[in-house]
């Protein structure tokens, strides 16, 4: 006849201690951040300072120069000079342009505000129509796209008194000449034609 040996029940106090000890171990691990690998490293870099560029037209310190193209002679005092029908005069002014910025693009524009005086209105209109502006020797037909760099601009206005002018001993003046530079937004070279990177 087989003899069955009854298994002794575990001590409740030992089982409780074991569970408590296990719980403390888990709690300690959780208290460490919940991860077993906590190595970290970092580095810093100094990107430096950034300075904005410049786009500036410097007001000329010296007066411009008048010259008769017809006689090929300079005119010292334009107020005392008597122009004759068919004669062409030029007024030349140097302007300093400062343009700083690797991606800088801008439009250069020049305009004459017109003419006025005691001379006949038709003559004034003809003077305005014949007036031409050149920048550094090139005829100015509209805004010019330019890029960075310091430049000396020679702006010249050319006028011709119409050959059929009958007015005598009458004066007229050219109003101010305005030269302007306006920055245009540069295109991003990292983008394709559809605007994607």
MARVEX-979887 format. One record per residue (C-alpha): residue in three letters; chain; x, y, z. Coordinates in nm, 2 decimals, m for minus. Each point is the difference from the previous one (the first is absolute). Layout:
<nodes>
residu=ala&chaine=A&u=X&v=Y&w=Z
...
</nodes>
This chain:
<nodes>
residu=unk&chaine=A&u=0.00&v=0.00&w=0.00
residu=unk&chaine=A&u=0.15&v=0.34&w=m0.11
residu=unk&chaine=A&u=0.05&v=0.26&w=0.27
residu=unk&chaine=A&u=m0.08&v=0.35&w=m0.09
residu=unk&chaine=A&u=0.20&v=0.27&w=0.16
residu=unk&chaine=A&u=m0.19&v=0.33&w=0.05
residu=unk&chaine=A&u=0.18&v=0.32&w=m0.11
residu=unk&chaine=A&u=0.05&v=0.24&w=0.28
residu=unk&chaine=A&u=m0.17&v=0.34&w=m0.06
residu=unk&chaine=A&u=0.23&v=0.29&w=m0.05
residu=unk&chaine=A&u=0.03&v=0.24&w=0.28
residu=unk&chaine=A&u=m0.22&v=0.31&w=m0.07
residu=unk&chaine=A&u=0.26&v=0.22&w=0.16
residu=unk&chaine=A&u=0.28&v=m0.12&w=m0.24
residu=unk&chaine=A&u=m0.22&v=0.04&w=m0.31
residu=unk&chaine=A&u=m0.10&v=0.35&w=0.11
residu=unk&chaine=A&u=0.36&v=0.10&w=0.05
residu=unk&chaine=A&u=0.09&v=m0.13&w=m0.35
residu=unk&chaine=A&u=m0.28&v=0.20&w=m0.16
residu=unk&chaine=A&u=0.09&v=0.31&w=0.19
residu=unk&chaine=A&u=0.37&v=m0.03&w=m0.10
residu=unk&chaine=A&u=m0.09&v=m0.05&w=m0.36
residu=unk&chaine=A&u=m0.23&v=0.31&w=0.01
residu=unk&chaine=A&u=0.28&v=0.21&w=0.15
residu=unk&chaine=A&u=0.24&v=m0.10&w=m0.28
residu=unk&chaine=A&u=m0.25&v=0.09&w=m0.27
residu=unk&chaine=A&u=m0.07&v=0.33&w=0.18
residu=unk&chaine=A&u=0.37&v=0.08&w=0.01
residu=unk&chaine=A&u=0.04&v=m0.07&w=m0.37
residu=unk&chaine=A&u=m0.31&v=0.22&w=m0.08
residu=unk&chaine=A&u=0.15&v=0.28&w=0.21
residu=unk&chaine=A&u=0.31&v=0.00&w=m0.22
residu=unk&chaine=A&u=m0.20&v=0.14&w=m0.29
residu=unk&chaine=A&u=m0.15&v=m0.32&w=m0.14
residu=unk&chaine=A&u=0.29&v=m0.09&w=m0.22
residu=unk&chaine=A&u=0.31&v=m0.21&w=0.04
residu=unk&chaine=A&u=0.22&v=0.21&w=m0.24
residu=unk&chaine=A&u=0.02&v=0.37&w=0.09
residu=unk&chaine=A&u=0.33&v=0.12&w=m0.16
residu=unk&chaine=A&u=m0.03&v=0.35&w=m0.16
residu=unk&chaine=A&u=0.24&v=0.24&w=m0.16
residu=unk&chaine=A&u=m0.03&v=0.35&w=m0.15
residu=unk&chaine=A&u=0.21&v=0.26&w=m0.18
residu=unk&chaine=A&u=m0.05&v=0.37&w=m0.07
residu=unk&chaine=A&u=0.11&v=0.21&w=m0.30
residu=unk&chaine=A&u=0.02&v=0.38&w=m0.03
residu=unk&chaine=A&u=m0.16&v=0.11&w=m0.33
residu=unk&chaine=A&u=0.13&v=0.35&w=0.03
residu=unk&chaine=A&u=m0.16&v=0.34&w=m0.06
residu=unk&chaine=A&u=m0.19&v=0.10&w=m0.32
residu=unk&chaine=A&u=0.02&v=0.35&w=m0.14
residu=unk&chaine=A&u=m0.24&v=0.14&w=m0.25
residu=unk&chaine=A&u=0.13&v=0.15&w=m0.33
residu=unk&chaine=A&u=m0.05&v=0.34&w=m0.14
residu=unk&chaine=A&u=m0.15&v=0.17&w=m0.31
residu=unk&chaine=A&u=0.07&v=0.37&w=m0.01
residu=unk&chaine=A&u=0.03&v=0.28&w=m0.25
residu=unk&chaine=A&u=0.23&v=0.27&w=0.14
residu=unk&chaine=A&u=m0.11&v=0.36&w=m0.07
residu=unk&chaine=A&u=0.27&v=0.16&w=m0.22
residu=unk&chaine=A&u=0.22&v=0.25&w=0.17
residu=unk&chaine=A&u=0.10&v=0.18&w=m0.32
residu=unk&chaine=A&u=m0.22&v=0.17&w=m0.25
residu=unk&chaine=A&u=m0.06&v=m0.16&w=m0.34
residu=unk&chaine=A&u=0.16&v=0.12&w=m0.32
residu=unk&chaine=A&u=m0.17&v=0.16&w=m0.30
residu=unk&chaine=A&u=0.14&v=m0.03&w=m0.35
residu=unk&chaine=A&u=m0.10&v=0.10&w=m0.35
residu=unk&chaine=A&u=0.02&v=m0.31&w=m0.23
residu=unk&chaine=A&u=m0.03&v=0.23&w=m0.30
residu=unk&chaine=A&u=0.30&v=0.21&w=0.08
residu=unk&chaine=A&u=0.18&v=m0.27&w=0.20
residu=unk&chaine=A&u=0.07&v=0.24&w=0.28
residu=unk&chaine=A&u=m0.08&v=0.00&w=0.37
residu=unk&chaine=A&u=m0.23&v=0.26&w=0.15
residu=unk&chaine=A&u=0.11&v=0.17&w=0.32
residu=unk&chaine=A&u=m0.32&v=0.18&w=0.09
residu=unk&chaine=A&u=m0.31&v=m0.15&w=m0.16
residu=unk&chaine=A&u=m0.22&v=0.29&w=0.13
residu=unk&chaine=A&u=0.21&v=0.24&w=m0.22
residu=unk&chaine=A&u=0.01&v=m0.22&w=m0.30
residu=unk&chaine=A&u=m0.21&v=0.07&w=m0.31
residu=unk&chaine=A&u=m0.12&v=m0.31&w=m0.18
residu=unk&chaine=A&u=m0.09&v=0.02&w=m0.37
residu=unk&chaine=A&u=m0.25&v=m0.20&w=m0.20
residu=unk&chaine=A&u=0.13&v=m0.34&w=m0.10
residu=unk&chaine=A&u=0.27&v=0.00&w=0.27
residu=unk&chaine=A&u=0.04&v=m0.30&w=0.23
residu=unk&chaine=A&u=0.12&v=0.02&w=0.36
residu=unk&chaine=A&u=0.09&v=m0.26&w=0.25
residu=unk&chaine=A&u=m0.01&v=0.00&w=0.38
residu=unk&chaine=A&u=0.22&v=m0.26&w=0.17
residu=unk&chaine=A&u=m0.01&v=m0.09&w=0.37
residu=unk&chaine=A&u=0.21&v=m0.27&w=0.19
residu=unk&chaine=A&u=m0.18&v=m0.19&w=0.27
residu=unk&chaine=A&u=0.15&v=m0.26&w=0.23
residu=unk&chaine=A&u=m0.19&v=m0.32&w=0.03
residu=unk&chaine=A&u=0.07&v=m0.24&w=0.30
residu=unk&chaine=A&u=m0.15&v=m0.35&w=m0.04
residu=unk&chaine=A&u=0.10&v=m0.26&w=0.26
residu=unk&chaine=A&u=m0.14&v=m0.35&w=0.02
residu=unk&chaine=A&u=0.10&v=m0.33&w=m0.17
residu=unk&chaine=A&u=m0.37&v=m0.06&w=m0.11
residu=unk&chaine=A&u=m0.08&v=0.36&w=m0.06
residu=unk&chaine=A&u=m0.18&v=0.09&w=m0.33
residu=unk&chaine=A&u=m0.16&v=0.33&w=m0.06
residu=unk&chaine=A&u=m0.16&v=0.22&w=m0.27
residu=unk&chaine=A&u=0.16&v=0.33&w=m0.09
residu=unk&chaine=A&u=m0.23&v=0.26&w=m0.14
residu=unk&chaine=A&u=0.04&v=0.37&w=m0.11
residu=unk&chaine=A&u=m0.26&v=0.26&w=m0.10
residu=unk&chaine=A&u=m0.03&v=0.36&w=m0.09
residu=unk&chaine=A&u=m0.28&v=0.19&w=0.16
residu=unk&chaine=A&u=m0.04&v=0.22&w=m0.31
residu=unk&chaine=A&u=0.07&v=0.35&w=m0.10
residu=unk&chaine=A&u=m0.16&v=0.34&w=0.06
residu=unk&chaine=A&u=0.06&v=0.37&w=m0.07
residu=unk&chaine=A&u=m0.11&v=0.30&w=m0.19
residu=unk&chaine=A&u=0.07&v=m0.16&w=m0.33
residu=unk&chaine=A&u=m0.29&v=m0.13&w=m0.21
residu=unk&chaine=A&u=m0.18&v=m0.31&w=0.13
residu=unk&chaine=A&u=0.06&v=m0.18&w=m0.33
residu=unk&chaine=A&u=0.37&v=0.06&w=0.03
residu=unk&chaine=A&u=m0.01&v=m0.13&w=0.36
residu=unk&chaine=A&u=m0.18&v=m0.32&w=m0.12
residu=unk&chaine=A&u=0.25&v=m0.04&w=m0.28
residu=unk&chaine=A&u=0.29&v=0.03&w=0.25
residu=unk&chaine=A&u=m0.16&v=m0.26&w=0.22
residu=unk&chaine=A&u=m0.05&v=m0.24&w=m0.29
residu=unk&chaine=A&u=0.36&v=0.04&w=m0.12
residu=unk&chaine=A&u=0.15&v=m0.04&w=0.35
residu=unk&chaine=A&u=0.20&v=m0.32&w=0.03
residu=unk&chaine=A&u=0.17&v=m0.16&w=0.30
residu=unk&chaine=A&u=0.32&v=m0.21&w=m0.01
residu=unk&chaine=A&u=0.16&v=m0.19&w=0.29
residu=unk&chaine=A&u=0.37&v=m0.07&w=m0.04
residu=unk&chaine=A&u=m0.03&v=0.07&w=m0.37
residu=unk&chaine=A&u=m0.29&v=m0.24&w=m0.07
residu=unk&chaine=A&u=m0.34&v=0.14&w=m0.11
residu=unk&chaine=A&u=m0.25&v=m0.04&w=0.28
residu=unk&chaine=A&u=m0.33&v=m0.15&w=m0.13
residu=unk&chaine=A&u=m0.13&v=m0.14&w=0.32
residu=unk&chaine=A&u=0.09&v=m0.16&w=0.34
residu=unk&chaine=A&u=0.33&v=m0.18&w=0.00
residu=unk&chaine=A&u=0.06&v=m0.31&w=0.20
residu=unk&chaine=A&u=0.33&v=0.03&w=0.19
residu=unk&chaine=A&u=0.19&v=m0.19&w=0.27
residu=unk&chaine=A&u=0.23&v=0.07&w=0.30
residu=unk&chaine=A&u=0.31&v=0.21&w=m0.02
residu=unk&chaine=A&u=0.09&v=0.36&w=0.05
residu=unk&chaine=A&u=m0.05&v=0.19&w=m0.33
residu=unk&chaine=A&u=0.05&v=0.35&w=m0.13
residu=unk&chaine=A&u=m0.30&v=0.09&w=m0.21
residu=unk&chaine=A&u=0.04&v=0.27&w=m0.26
residu=unk&chaine=A&u=m0.35&v=0.12&w=m0.07
residu=unk&chaine=A&u=m0.04&v=0.23&w=m0.30
residu=unk&chaine=A&u=m0.30&v=0.18&w=m0.14
residu=unk&chaine=A&u=0.00&v=0.11&w=m0.36
residu=unk&chaine=A&u=m0.23&v=0.27&w=m0.14
residu=unk&chaine=A&u=m0.04&v=0.17&w=m0.34
residu=unk&chaine=A&u=m0.18&v=0.33&w=m0.06
residu=unk&chaine=A&u=m0.22&v=m0.06&w=m0.31
residu=unk&chaine=A&u=0.14&v=0.15&w=m0.32
residu=unk&chaine=A&u=m0.33&v=0.16&w=m0.08
residu=unk&chaine=A&u=m0.02&v=0.19&w=0.33
residu=unk&chaine=A&u=m0.10&v=0.37&w=m0.06
residu=unk&chaine=A&u=0.01&v=0.11&w=0.36
residu=unk&chaine=A&u=0.29&v=0.23&w=0.08
residu=unk&chaine=A&u=0.14&v=0.13&w=0.33
residu=unk&chaine=A&u=m0.21&v=m0.24&w=0.20
residu=unk&chaine=A&u=0.11&v=m0.22&w=0.29
residu=unk&chaine=A&u=m0.09&v=m0.35&w=0.11
residu=unk&chaine=A&u=0.12&v=m0.24&w=0.26
residu=unk&chaine=A&u=0.02&v=m0.38&w=0.03
residu=unk&chaine=A&u=m0.16&v=m0.12&w=0.31
residu=unk&chaine=A&u=0.17&v=m0.25&w=0.23
residu=unk&chaine=A&u=0.14&v=m0.33&w=m0.12
residu=unk&chaine=A&u=m0.08&v=m0.29&w=0.23
residu=unk&chaine=A&u=0.22&v=m0.31&w=0.01
residu=unk&chaine=A&u=m0.13&v=m0.29&w=0.22
residu=unk&chaine=A&u=0.11&v=m0.34&w=0.10
residu=unk&chaine=A&u=m0.26&v=m0.26&w=0.11
residu=unk&chaine=A&u=0.09&v=m0.35&w=0.13
residu=unk&chaine=A&u=m0.17&v=m0.29&w=m0.16
residu=unk&chaine=A&u=m0.07&v=m0.33&w=0.19
residu=unk&chaine=A&u=0.27&v=m0.26&w=m0.10
residu=unk&chaine=A&u=m0.10&v=m0.34&w=m0.13
residu=unk&chaine=A&u=0.08&v=m0.29&w=0.22
residu=unk&chaine=A&u=0.25&v=m0.22&w=m0.19
residu=unk&chaine=A&u=m0.10&v=m0.31&w=0.21
residu=unk&chaine=A&u=m0.35&v=0.01&w=m0.15
residu=unk&chaine=A&u=m0.10&v=m0.14&w=m0.33
residu=unk&chaine=A&u=m0.25&v=0.17&w=m0.24
residu=unk&chaine=A&u=m0.29&v=m0.15&w=0.19
residu=unk&chaine=A&u=0.12&v=0.14&w=0.33
residu=unk&chaine=A&u=0.11&v=m0.34&w=0.14
residu=unk&chaine=A&u=0.33&v=m0.05&w=0.18
</nodes>
